[in-house]
């Protein structure tokens, strides 16, 4: 199934949140829309291991609790602490974009 959003079309991927760090969490699909189920405030998803500059992924948290999204252990999100996840509230959409090696920028609705 493909979704159209803001004049772009991307394959939709549904994934289950799991894992408590970057090593154990499933990877988000770069370049597509990831609809994540099962967020419980403890389970998470991981960003790409070796992202390229300006690669992005879109995430929708369809779970009932915040979704943890982990950068690589040596990376950060929005200049936060190295390896620390961000929390995407339930029912929110986010855009993650690689801005420098393992570092990502994060915007959410």
C-alpha positions in Angstrom: 0.0 0.0 0.0 1.3 3.5 -0.8 0.4 6.6 1.1 0.4 10.1 -0.4 1.5 12.9 2.0 2.5 16.4 1.1 2.8 15.5 -2.6 5.1 12.6 -2.2 4.2 8.9 -2.3 6.1 6.3 -0.3 5.6 2.7 0.5 4.1 2.3 3.9 5.7 -0.2 6.3 4.1 -1.4 9.5 6.5 -2.4 12.2 6.3 -3.5 15.9 8.2 -1.5 18.5 10.6 -3.7 20.4 14.0 -3.4 22.1 15.4 -1.2 24.8 18.4 0.3 22.9 19.8 0.8 19.4 21.3 -2.7 19.4 18.0 -4.6 20.2 15.4 -2.3 18.5 14.2 -3.0 14.9 15.5 -0.6 12.3 13.3 2.1 10.7 13.0 2.0 6.9 14.9 5.0 5.4 13.0 6.8 2.7 9.6 5.5 3.6 6.7 5.9 6.0 7.0 3.7 9.1 3.8 3.1 11.0 4.8 1.7 14.3 2.5 -0.4 16.5 3.0 -1.6 20.1 4.7 1.5 21.6 4.4 1.2 25.4 6.8 3.9 26.6 9.6 1.3 26.9 9.8 -0.3 23.5 11.6 1.4 20.7 12.8 1.6 17.1 16.3 2.5 15.8 17.5 4.8 13.1 19.8 3.5 10.4 23.3 2.3 11.4 25.2 4.2 8.6 23.0 6.9 7.3 24.0 9.1 4.4 23.7 12.9 4.6 20.0 14.0 4.0 18.6 10.5 4.2 15.2 10.7 6.0 12.6 8.4 7.4 9.1 9.2 8.4 7.4 7.7 11.5 3.9 7.5 12.7 3.3 6.2 16.3 0.0 4.3 16.2 0.6 2.9 19.7 -1.0 4.0 22.9 2.2 5.4 24.6 5.3 7.3 23.6 7.6 5.5 21.1 11.4 5.6 21.8 13.5 6.3 18.7 17.2 5.6 19.1 20.1 7.1 17.2 23.3 5.0 16.8 25.4 4.7 20.0 27.7 7.4 18.7 25.0 9.7 17.3 22.5 12.1 18.6 19.0 13.5 17.7 18.6 17.3 17.7 22.0 17.7 19.4 20.8 15.7 22.4 23.0 13.4 24.5 24.9 10.8 22.5 22.9 7.6 22.0 19.9 9.0 23.9 16.4 8.3 22.3 13.7 10.8 21.7 10.1 10.1 22.6 7.5 10.4 19.9 4.0 10.9 21.5 1.2 8.6 20.6 -0.8 9.6 17.5 2.1 11.8 16.2 4.0 11.9 13.0 7.7 12.6 12.8 10.4 13.3 10.2 14.0 12.3 10.9 16.7 13.5 8.6 20.4 12.7 8.8 22.4 16.0 9.1 25.9 14.8 9.8 27.1 11.2 9.9 25.3 9.5 12.9 23.4 12.8 13.8 19.8 13.4 13.0 17.3 16.3 13.0 13.8 15.5 14.3 10.5 17.3 13.8 7.1 16.0 14.9 3.5 17.0 14.8 
